[in-house]
Amino acid sequence: MKKIILSIILGLAALTAEAQVDLIGSWTGKLDLGVAKLTLVFHLKQADGHVNVTMDSPDQSANGIPCKTDFLSYDSLAVSVKSINASYSGRLKDGKIVGTFMQNGMSLPLVLTKGTEELKRPQNPQPPFPYETEEVTFRNERDSATLAGTLMWPVGYNPKSKQKPLVVLFVTGSGQENRDEEIFDHKPFLVIADYLARQGIASLRYDDRATGASKGGDVRNATSEDFARDAAAGLEYLRSRKAFSKVGIIGHSEGGLIGFLLGAQGKTDFLVSLAGPGVKGDTLTASQRNRMYELYGGNGNMTVDAVRQLPEIQKVPWYKWFIDYDPSADIAATRCPVFALNGDRDWQVISSLNLTAIERLLPKSKKNLIKEYPGLNHLFQHCTTGLVNEYRQIEETISPEVLSDIAEWINRLK
């Protein structure tokens, strides 16, 4: 799940003093947390006689965070965020800002180098493309949501051919995401769709409701059941095109949960569950937080009862629904072919807990495939720890083996 509470929050500020030209610009450094390194970026911009400073924590997808000015001179900088008891101070030395980051009694060295990181994404598709795409919309009337997306036809598609391709509908994980499920500068759904098109499989990716080009639909009070109606509308739209032999779902994380919701209703012809939950929401959340604490060197002793008392769960309708939802009945009622996969270093949806439950509950079928991948995280990247801060630093968007397995499994359903 991508609704993650991280231990370090950083902040944004307006500086009201003049700074030497050498300090103007972007400065990047790595905060060494022991088990992980966190990228921090300070942006110093001069405008109207003042220097404005913003801070990014790109490994946490947090940008433009405010700070307060404590001190600024021609060669020194000090900013703080009192609300979270954090501060940074440093001095220019040999072209670098050498300083210290502090928060809640923790003091860590932080050296900033001028400039920003240039990240490589070698799997991102590059033109010219050997396939056709089509921009489409479909409507969830009940929720007054118009979903916009990209229909990608397979390489060599001939609309006059009697042999119709299979098509998949992509369903994103938790949180409002665009059609590429873009996260930490990665575009996993785009990478998968491109690969499938080259293997003869069509796909439809869509922006979540009230996101990107999609319009309407309540988000504040929405639960997975509401988002499932959006996905159901996508399936209905694809069937209405009468251009496909079978219509299935590829769902990541919450998208896998939605896949089983619709699978139990008989609305999808097949399902690829990428790290989809297999246990009740309160159990998953407790196991998720315990694993995170352990990875950061702490003690994981979160209980289901403690999960239910968390303030954010009491305030957010999505969380309240999720902790009460048990997918067991929906998994057991899913009769279509299912490929359920997980990485063994996924701490957000732990494979030993969730994948095992899916395998136990799913009706037996020779067409089903349950597979755990060693060394892969929640995004199915090869990783070291599986922690979120690695996602952005890893060049790989998704394991080539996973791409190959998905395409081969789907094509066997023809």
C-alpha positions in Angstrom: 0.0 0.0 0.0 1.2 3.4 -0.8 -0.5 5.1 2.2 2.6 5.1 4.2 3.5 7.0 7.4 7.2 7.8 7.3 9.3 8.7 10.3 10.9 11.8 8.9 8.9 14.8 7.7 10.8 17.8 6.3 9.7 21.4 5.8 9.5 24.8 3.6 10.7 28.4 4.4 10.9 32.0 3.1 14.3 33.6 3.7 14.3 37.4 4.1 18.0 38.1 3.9 20.4 38.5 1.0 22.6 35.6 0.1 25.8 35.4 -1.9 25.3 34.3 -5.5 27.3 31.1 -4.7 24.4 29.9 -2.5 21.7 30.5 -5.1 20.5 27.3 -6.8 19.7 23.7 -5.9 21.7 21.7 -3.4 21.4 17.9 -2.9 22.6 15.6 -0.2 22.1 12.2 1.3 21.0 11.7 4.9 22.5 8.5 6.2 19.9 6.8 8.5 22.0 3.6 9.0 19.6 1.2 7.3 18.8 3.6 4.5 19.8 6.9 2.9 17.3 9.7 2.4 17.8 12.3 -0.4 17.3 15.9 0.5 17.2 18.9 -1.9 17.3 22.6 -0.9 16.3 25.1 -3.5 17.5 28.7 -3.0 15.9 31.3 -5.3 16.3 35.0 -5.2 13.3 37.2 -5.9 12.2 40.8 -5.0 15.3 41.3 -2.8 14.8 38.2 -0.8 16.0 34.6 -1.0 13.3 32.0 -0.8 14.2 28.5 0.2 12.2 25.3 -0.4 13.2 21.7 0.5 12.3 18.5 -1.2 12.5 14.9 0.1 12.1 13.2 -3.3 12.6 9.7 -1.9 9.4 10.3 0.0 7.6 12.1 -2.9 7.5 15.3 -0.8 8.4 18.5 -2.7 8.3 22.2 -1.9 8.2 21.7 1.9 8.4 24.9 4.0 11.2 25.9 6.5 11.8 28.9 8.7 14.9 31.1 8.4 17.2 31.1 11.5 20.3 32.5 9.8 21.6 33.4 6.4 24.9 35.0 5.3 27.2 35.0 2.3 28.4 31.5 3.1 26.1 30.0 5.8 22.6 28.8 6.0 20.3 27.7 8.9 16.7 26.8 8.5 14.2 25.0 10.9 10.7 23.6 11.0 9.6 24.1 14.6 6.4 22.1 14.3 8.4 18.9 13.9 11.4 20.0 15.8 13.7 19.7 12.8 16.6 22.0 11.6 19.5 22.2 9.2 22.6 24.4 9.4 25.6 24.4 7.2 28.5 26.4 5.8 30.0 26.7 2.4 33.4 24.9 2.2 35.3 23.9 -1.0 32.1 24.3 -3.1 29.9 22.2 -0.8 27.6 23.1 2.1 28.8 21.1 5.0 26.3 20.9 7.9 24.1 19.0 10.3 20.5 17.9 10.2 18.7 17.6 13.5 15.3 16.2 14.5 13.9 15.1 17.8 17.3 14.9 19.4 18.8 13.1 16.4 21.9 14.8 14.9 23.2 13.6 11.5 25.8 15.1 9.2 24.5 16.3 5.8 26.8 17.6 3.0 25.0 19.3 0.1 26.4 19.4 -3.4 25.2 22.0 -5.9 22.8 20.6 -8.5 20.0 17.9 -8.6 20.2 14.2 -9.3 19.7 13.0 -12.8 17.9 9.7 -12.5 17.9 7.0 -15.2 14.8 5.1 -16.2 16.0 2.7 -18.9 12.7 0.8 -19.1 10.6 3.9 -20.0 9.3 3.4 -23.6 10.8 5.7 -26.2 9.4 6.6 -29.6 8.9 5.6 -32.3 6.4 3.1 -31.0 5.4 0.0 -33.0 1.8 0.1 -31.9 -1.2 2.5 -32.0 -2.8 4.2 -29.0 -6.2 5.8 -28.5 -7.3 8.4 -25.9 -10.7 7.3 -24.5 -13.2 8.1 -21.7 -15.7 6.0 -20.0 -18.4 6.8 -17.4 -19.3 5.6 -13.9 -22.8 7.0 -13.8 -23.6 6.0 -10.2 -20.6 8.0 -8.9 -20.8 10.8 -11.6 -17.2 10.0 -12.6 -15.8 10.3 -16.1 -12.5 8.3 -16.4 -10.0 9.2 -19.0 -7.4 6.8 -20.2 -5.1 5.4 -23.0 -6.1 2.3 -24.9 -3.0 0.7 -26.3 -3.4 -1.7 -29.2 -1.0 -4.6 -29.7 1.7 -4.5 -32.3 0.3 -5.6 -35.7 -3.3 -5.2 -34.6 -5.7 -5.5 -37.5 -9.3 -4.4 -36.7 -10.5 -6.5 -39.7 -9.0 -9.7 -38.4 -11.3 -12.3 -37.0 -8.8 -13.1 -34.3 -9.4 -10.6 -31.5 -6.7 -9.8 -28.9 -7.0 -10.1 -25.1 -7.2 -6.8 -23.2 -6.3 -5.8 -19.7 -7.6 -3.0 -17.5 -5.0 -1.5 -15.2 -6.2 -0.7 -11.7 -3.8 1.4 -9.4 -2.9 1.0 -5.8 -4.2 3.2 -3.0 -4.1 7.0 -3.3 -5.1 9.0 -6.4 -2.7 8.1 -9.2 -2.4 8.8 -12.9 -2.8 6.2 -15.6 0.9 5.2 -15.5 0.7 4.7 -11.7 3.5 7.2 -11.6 5.5 7.1 -8.4 9.0 8.2 -7.5 9.7 9.0 -11.1 8.8 5.5 -12.2 5.9 4.7 -14.5 5.2 1.0 -13.9 1.9 0.7 -15.7 3.3 2.4 -18.8 6.2 0.0 -18.8 4.0 -3.1 -18.4 1.5 -1.8 -21.1 4.3 -1.3 -23.6 5.7 -4.8 -23.0 2.3 -6.4 -23.3 1.6 -4.5 -26.6 4.8 -6.0 -28.0 3.5 -9.4 -26.9 0.1 -9.1 -28.6 -1.9 -7.9 -25.6 -4.1 -4.8 -25.6 -4.5 -2.6 -22.5 -6.4 0.3 -21.0 -4.8 2.6 -18.4 -6.9 5.3 -16.8 -6.4 8.2 -14.4 -8.1 7.6 -11.1 -11.2 9.6 -10.4 -10.7 13.4 -10.0 -7.0 12.9 -11.1 -5.3 13.9 -14.3 -7.8 14.1 -17.1 -10.5 12.2 -15.2 -13.3 14.3 -13.8 -15.9 14.0 -11.0 -16.4 11.3 -8.4 -16.1 11.8 -4.7 -12.6 11.1 -3.4 -12.8 12.3 0.2 -15.4 9.7 1.3 -14.6 7.0 -1.2 -13.6 3.4 -0.3 -12.3 0.6 -2.4 -15.9 -0.4 -3.2 -16.4 3.0 -4.9 -13.1 2.7 -6.8 -14.2 -0.8 -7.8 -17.2 0.7 -9.6 -14.8 2.9 -11.6 -12.9 -0.3 -12.7 -16.2 -2.1 -13.4 -17.2 0.8 -15.7 -13.8 0.3 -17.5 -14.5 -3.4 -18.0 -18.0 -2.6 -19.4 -16.5 0.0 -21.7 -13.9 -2.5 -23.1 -16.7 -5.1 -23.6 -18.8 -2.5 -25.5 -16.0 -2.1 -28.0 -16.5 -5.7 -29.2 -12.9 -5.7 -30.2 -11.5 -8.1 -27.6 -11.8 -11.9 -27.0 -11.3 -11.6 -23.2 -11.3 -8.7 -20.8 -9.2 -8.9 -17.6 -7.6 -6.9 -14.9 -4.1 -6.1 -13.8 -4.4 -4.7 -10.3 -1.5 -3.5 -8.1 -1.9 -3.5 -4.3 -5.4 -2.0 -3.7 -5.9 -2.7 -7.4 -5.5 -6.4 -6.6 -8.1 -6.1 -3.9 -10.4 -4.5 -6.4 -9.7 -7.3 -8.8 -10.9 -9.9 -6.4 -14.0 -7.8 -5.6 -14.9 -7.8 -9.2 -13.7 -11.3 -9.7 -16.2 -12.5 -7.1 -18.9 -10.7 -9.0 -17.9 -12.4 -12.2 -17.1 -9.2 -14.0 -13.6 -10.0 -15.2 -12.4 -12.9 -17.4 -9.0 -13.1 -15.6 -7.0 -11.3 -13.0 -3.3 -10.5 -12.4 -2.9 -9.5 -8.7 0.3 -7.6 -8.2 0.9 -7.7 -4.4 -2.8 -7.8 -3.7 -4.0 -8.2 -0.1 -5.0 -11.7 1.0 -5.9 -11.0 4.7 -8.1 -8.6 6.6 -7.1 -5.0 6.5 -6.4 -4.6 10.2 -4.1 -7.7 10.1 -2.3 -6.4 7.0 -1.8 -3.0 8.5 -0.4 -4.4 11.8 2.0 -6.7 9.9 3.0 -3.9 7.6 3.9 -1.5 10.4 5.7 -4.2 12.4 7.9 -5.1 9.4 8.7 -1.4 8.8 9.7 -0.9 12.5 11.9 -4.0 12.3 13.6 -2.9 9.1 14.5 0.4 10.8 16.0 -1.5 13.7 13.1 -1.1 16.1 10.6 -3.5 17.8 7.5 -4.5 15.8 4.8 -5.0 18.4 1.8 -3.3 16.8 -1.4 -5.2 17.5 -4.7 -5.3 15.6 -6.3 -3.5 18.5 -3.7 -0.8 18.4 -4.2 -0.4 14.7 -7.8 0.3 15.2 -7.0 3.1 17.6 -4.7 5.0 15.2 -6.0 8.6 14.7 -5.7 8.5 10.9 -7.8 5.4 10.6 -10.6 6.9 12.7 -10.6 10.1 10.5 -10.3 8.6 6.9 -13.3 6.7 5.5 -11.0 4.7 3.2 -9.0 3.4 6.2 -12.1 2.7 8.3 -13.5 0.6 5.5 -10.2 -1.1 4.8 -9.4 -2.3 8.3 -12.8 -4.0 8.5 -12.6 -5.6 5.0 -11.7 -9.3 4.9 -11.0 -10.4 1.3 -11.4 -14.1 2.1 -14.9 -14.5 0.7 -14.2 -12.6 -2.5 -11.0 -14.6 -3.1 -12.9 -17.8 -2.6 -15.7 -16.7 -4.9 -13.3 -15.7 -7.8 -13.7 -18.4 -10.4 -11.8 -16.8 -13.2 -8.1 -17.6 -13.8 -5.8 -15.8 -11.4 -2.1 -15.0 -11.4 -1.2 -13.8 -8.0 2.4 -12.6 -7.5 4.5 -10.9 -4.7 8.1 -10.0 -3.9 9.6 -11.5 -0.8 11.0 -8.1 0.2 7.7 -6.4 0.0 7.1 -5.0 3.5 3.8 -3.3 2.5 2.0 -6.4 1.5 4.0 -9.2 3.0 4.2 -12.2 0.7 4.5 -14.9 3.4 1.2 -13.7 4.9 -0.9 -12.5 1.9 0.2 -14.7 -0.9 -0.1 -17.8 1.3 -3.7 -16.8 2.1 -4.6 -16.2 -1.5 -3.2 -19.6 -2.5 -5.2 -21.3 0.3 -8.5 -19.5 -0.5 -8.5 -19.4 -4.2 -10.6 -22.2 -6.0 -8.3 -24.8 -7.4 -7.6 -24.5 -11.1 -4.8 -25.5 -13.5 -5.0 -22.0 -15.0 -4.1 -20.3 -11.7 -0.5 -19.3 -10.9 0.8 -18.3 -7.5 4.4 -17.0 -7.5 6.8 -15.4 -5.0 9.8 -13.6 -6.4 13.0 -13.4 -4.4 14.6 -10.0 -3.9 11.7 -7.9 -5.2 9.9 -5.1 -3.3 6.3 -3.8 -3.5 7.0 -2.3 -6.9 8.6 -5.5 -8.1 12.0 -3.9 -8.3 15.2 -5.8 -7.4 16.2 -4.1 -4.1 18.4 -4.3 -1.0 16.0 -3.7 1.9 12.6 -3.2 0.3 12.1 0.1 2.1 10.3 2.9 0.3 13.3 5.3 0.2 15.0 2.8 -2.3 12.2 3.0 -4.8 13.3 6.2 -6.4 17.0 5.3 -6.3 16.6 2.0 -8.2 16.9 2.5 -12.0 14.8 -0.6 -12.7 11.0 0.1 -12.9 9.9 -3.5 -12.8 11.6 -6.9 -13.0 12.0 -8.2 -16.6 11.1 -11.7 -15.2 7.8 -10.3 -13.9 7.0 -8.7 -17.2 7.8 -11.9 -19.1 5.7 -14.1 -16.7 2.7 -11.8 -16.9 2.7 -11.7 -20.7 3.2 -15.5 -21.0 0.5 -16.3 -18.5 -2.1 -14.0 -20.2 -1.3 -15.4 -23.6 -1.9 -18.9 -22.4 -5.5 -17.9 -21.8 -6.2 -17.4 -25.5 
